[in-house]
């Protein structure tokens, strides 16, 4: 070993960054990293705590434009190439207009590019050519209905939906429960399945569910990271998942 071995060591390798704005109750940071290539870092921040259950009210509070603007500003120092708003309900609760407004707020705050979980879903479905879907959610009915409305505005028909009716602690839902609601929601006429909520664990079951159902299975965290990386000209790490197989033309 040379005498100045440590002085000769290079690195670390430069990292490209994705800024992630997550709701205060998100517990699945590690799942987001699983789709992320080795040369990319995630810079995460949380929206402020609001003492309400997972309802339409909560979704509206965590998507407050001033809060999203401030959170975006908090992420800019490490120079992310894109900022992702990683809350599905917060990005669909106010419809297509509300989702577009969130993207604009992040850009106005200084994000070089911006995506939302719900906007990413629409992009993914368009790339897959699917406009009739089934959805599985952890939500109460009033929140799931807002998702129906958002998708309808984008010309996407919801064939059927099944929800768990949870008001909190969604991150504690296990894979078996997710599989059960997906199987309950699936219909032959649905061209794809969407599992909503960035606080619902899904990574390991997407591929097996796609094999069982014979159609693409999209999830909130999956499409969010896919869309953010696509803005950077990169692909997510999950070659066995259909979204990554079909979409091989990055946006950048």
C-alpha positions as CSV (number, residue, x, y, z in Angstrom):
1,X,0.0,0.0,0.0
2,X,1.5,3.4,-1.0
3,X,2.3,5.7,2.0
4,X,-0.3,8.3,0.8
5,X,-3.0,5.8,0.0
6,X,-5.9,7.9,1.4
7,X,-4.7,11.0,-0.4
8,X,-4.9,9.1,-3.7
9,X,-8.4,7.8,-3.2
10,X,-10.9,9.4,-5.6
11,X,-14.6,9.9,-5.1
12,X,-17.2,9.8,-4.1
13,X,-18.8,9.7,-7.5
14,X,-20.9,12.8,-8.3
15,X,-24.6,12.3,-7.7
16,X,-27.6,13.6,-9.7
17,X,-30.5,14.5,-7.5
18,X,-34.3,14.2,-7.2
19,X,-36.0,16.4,-4.7
20,X,-39.0,14.7,-3.0
21,X,-41.8,16.5,-1.2
22,X,-43.6,13.9,1.0
23,X,-46.5,14.2,3.4
24,X,-45.7,14.2,7.1
25,X,-46.9,10.6,7.6
26,X,-44.9,9.0,4.8
27,X,-43.0,6.0,6.2
28,X,-41.8,4.4,2.9
29,X,-38.6,6.4,2.1
30,X,-36.7,3.1,1.7
31,X,-39.2,1.9,-0.9
32,X,-38.6,5.0,-3.0
33,X,-34.9,4.3,-3.0
34,X,-35.4,0.8,-4.4
35,X,-36.3,2.2,-7.8
36,X,-33.5,4.7,-7.8
37,X,-30.3,4.1,-9.8
38,X,-26.9,4.1,-8.0
39,X,-25.9,7.5,-9.4
40,X,-29.0,9.3,-8.2
41,X,-29.7,10.6,-4.7
42,X,-33.1,11.5,-3.2
43,X,-33.4,14.7,-1.2
44,X,-36.5,14.4,0.9
45,X,-38.5,16.9,2.9
46,X,-41.9,16.6,4.6
47,X,-44.9,18.8,4.6
48,X,-46.0,20.0,8.0
49,X,-48.0,17.8,10.4
50,X,-51.7,18.4,10.4
51,X,-53.8,16.8,13.2
52,X,-56.5,15.2,11.0
53,X,-57.1,11.7,9.7
54,X,-56.6,10.6,6.1
55,X,-59.5,12.4,4.5
56,X,-60.3,14.9,1.8
57,X,-59.4,17.6,4.4
58,X,-56.0,16.1,5.0
59,X,-55.3,15.8,1.3
60,X,-56.2,19.4,0.8
61,X,-54.0,20.6,3.8
62,X,-50.8,18.7,2.7
63,X,-51.2,20.1,-0.9
64,X,-51.5,23.7,0.3
65,X,-49.7,25.7,-2.4
66,X,-47.8,27.9,0.1
67,X,-46.5,24.8,1.9
68,X,-45.5,23.1,-1.4
69,X,-43.7,26.3,-2.5
70,X,-41.8,26.4,0.8
71,X,-40.9,22.7,0.7
72,X,-39.6,23.1,-2.9
73,X,-37.4,26.0,-1.8
74,X,-36.1,23.8,1.1
75,X,-34.9,21.3,-1.5
76,X,-33.0,23.5,-3.8
77,X,-29.6,23.9,-2.1
78,X,-28.3,20.4,-3.2
79,X,-29.4,21.3,-6.8
80,X,-31.9,18.5,-7.7
81,X,-32.7,18.2,-11.4
82,X,-36.4,17.6,-10.7
83,X,-38.7,17.9,-7.7
84,X,-41.5,15.3,-7.2
85,X,-44.6,15.9,-5.1
86,X,-45.0,12.4,-3.6
87,X,-48.5,12.4,-2.3
88,X,-51.2,10.9,-4.5
89,X,-54.3,12.2,-2.7
90,X,-52.7,15.6,-2.3
91,X,-52.2,15.8,-6.0
92,X,-55.6,14.6,-7.2
93,X,-57.9,16.0,-4.4
94,X,-58.4,19.3,-6.4
95,X,-58.7,17.7,-9.8
96,X,-56.7,18.2,-12.9
97,X,-56.5,22.0,-12.3
98,X,-55.2,21.5,-8.8
99,X,-52.5,19.0,-10.0
100,X,-51.3,21.4,-12.7
101,X,-51.2,24.2,-10.1
102,X,-48.9,22.2,-7.9
103,X,-46.5,21.6,-10.8
104,X,-46.5,25.3,-11.5
105,X,-45.9,26.2,-7.9
106,X,-42.9,24.0,-7.7
107,X,-41.5,25.5,-10.9
108,X,-42.1,29.0,-9.6
109,X,-40.3,28.1,-6.4
110,X,-37.2,27.2,-8.5
111,X,-37.6,23.5,-9.4
112,X,-35.9,22.9,-12.8
113,X,-38.6,20.4,-13.5
114,X,-41.5,19.1,-11.5
115,X,-43.8,16.1,-11.3
116,X,-46.6,14.9,-9.0
117,X,-47.7,11.4,-8.1
118,X,-51.1,11.7,-9.8
119,X,-49.7,13.5,-12.9
120,X,-47.1,10.7,-13.2
121,X,-49.9,8.2,-13.2
122,X,-51.6,9.9,-16.1
123,X,-48.2,10.0,-18.0
124,X,-47.6,6.3,-17.3
125,X,-51.1,5.3,-18.5
126,X,-50.7,7.3,-21.7
127,X,-47.4,5.7,-22.4
128,X,-48.9,2.3,-21.9
129,X,-52.0,3.1,-24.0
130,X,-54.4,2.2,-21.1
131,X,-57.5,4.3,-20.6
132,X,-59.7,1.7,-18.7
133,X,-58.3,0.8,-15.3
134,X,-59.2,-0.7,-12.0
135,X,-57.9,0.9,-8.8
136,X,-57.1,-0.3,-5.3
137,X,-56.7,2.2,-2.6
138,X,-56.3,2.3,1.2
139,X,-58.7,5.3,1.4
140,X,-62.1,6.1,2.7
141,X,-64.7,6.3,0.0
142,X,-64.8,10.1,-0.3
143,X,-61.0,10.2,-1.1
144,X,-61.3,7.4,-3.6
145,X,-64.2,9.3,-5.3
146,X,-61.8,12.3,-5.8
147,X,-59.4,9.9,-7.6
148,X,-62.2,8.8,-9.9
149,X,-63.0,12.4,-10.7
150,X,-59.4,13.3,-11.4
151,X,-59.0,10.3,-13.8
152,X,-62.2,11.1,-15.5
153,X,-60.9,14.6,-16.4
154,X,-58.0,12.9,-18.2
155,X,-60.3,10.6,-20.1
156,X,-59.4,7.5,-18.0
157,X,-62.3,5.2,-17.2
158,X,-62.3,3.5,-13.8
159,X,-63.9,0.1,-14.3
160,X,-64.0,-0.6,-10.6
161,X,-62.3,0.3,-7.4
162,X,-61.8,-1.2,-3.9
163,X,-60.7,0.7,-0.8
164,X,-59.6,-0.3,2.6
165,X,-61.3,2.6,4.3
166,X,-58.3,3.5,6.4
167,X,-58.0,6.9,8.3
168,X,-54.4,6.5,9.3
169,X,-51.3,4.3,9.6
170,X,-51.5,3.2,6.0
171,X,-47.8,2.3,6.0
172,X,-48.6,-0.7,8.2
173,X,-50.7,-2.4,5.6
174,X,-48.9,-5.6,4.6
175,X,-48.5,-7.1,1.1
176,X,-51.2,-9.7,1.7
177,X,-53.8,-7.0,2.3
178,X,-52.7,-5.2,-0.8
179,X,-52.9,-8.3,-2.9
180,X,-56.4,-9.0,-1.6
181,X,-57.8,-5.6,-2.6
182,X,-56.1,-5.8,-6.0
183,X,-57.6,-9.2,-6.7
184,X,-61.0,-7.8,-5.6
185,X,-60.7,-4.8,-7.8
186,X,-59.4,-6.5,-11.0
187,X,-61.8,-6.9,-13.9
188,X,-61.1,-8.5,-17.3
189,X,-62.0,-5.3,-19.2
190,X,-59.5,-3.2,-17.2
191,X,-56.3,-2.6,-19.2
192,X,-54.2,-1.8,-16.1
193,X,-54.4,-1.8,-12.4
194,X,-53.4,1.2,-10.2
195,X,-52.6,0.9,-6.5
196,X,-52.9,4.3,-5.0
197,X,-51.1,6.1,-2.1
198,X,-47.3,6.7,-1.7
199,X,-47.6,5.3,1.8
200,X,-48.7,1.9,0.7
201,X,-45.9,-0.7,0.3
202,X,-45.9,-2.4,-3.2
203,X,-42.4,-2.8,-4.7
204,X,-42.0,-6.6,-4.3
205,X,-45.5,-7.5,-5.4
206,X,-45.8,-5.5,-8.6
207,X,-44.0,-8.1,-10.9
208,X,-45.9,-11.1,-9.4
209,X,-49.2,-9.3,-9.6
210,X,-48.6,-8.4,-13.3
211,X,-47.9,-12.1,-14.0
212,X,-51.1,-13.2,-12.2
213,X,-53.4,-10.5,-13.7
214,X,-51.8,-10.4,-17.2
215,X,-51.7,-6.6,-17.3
216,X,-49.6,-3.7,-16.1
217,X,-49.8,-2.9,-12.4
218,X,-48.9,0.7,-11.5
219,X,-48.3,2.0,-8.0
220,X,-48.0,5.5,-6.6
221,X,-44.4,5.3,-5.6
222,X,-43.4,3.5,-8.8
223,X,-44.9,6.1,-11.2
224,X,-43.6,9.0,-9.2
225,X,-40.0,7.9,-9.3
226,X,-40.4,6.7,-12.9
227,X,-41.6,10.2,-14.0
228,X,-39.0,12.0,-12.0
229,X,-36.2,9.9,-13.4
230,X,-37.7,10.2,-16.9
231,X,-37.3,14.0,-16.6
232,X,-33.6,13.4,-16.1
233,X,-33.3,11.0,-19.1
234,X,-33.0,8.0,-16.7
235,X,-34.9,4.8,-16.1
236,X,-36.0,3.4,-12.7
237,X,-34.4,0.2,-11.4
238,X,-37.1,-2.5,-11.8
239,X,-36.7,-4.3,-15.2
240,X,-39.2,-6.9,-14.3
241,X,-42.0,-4.3,-14.0
242,X,-44.0,-3.7,-17.2
243,X,-43.8,0.1,-17.0
244,X,-40.0,-0.1,-17.2
245,X,-40.1,-2.7,-20.0
246,X,-42.6,-0.8,-22.3
247,X,-41.3,2.7,-21.8
248,X,-37.7,2.9,-23.1
249,X,-37.7,6.4,-24.4
250,X,-36.8,8.9,-21.6
251,X,-38.2,12.4,-21.8
252,X,-35.0,14.3,-21.5
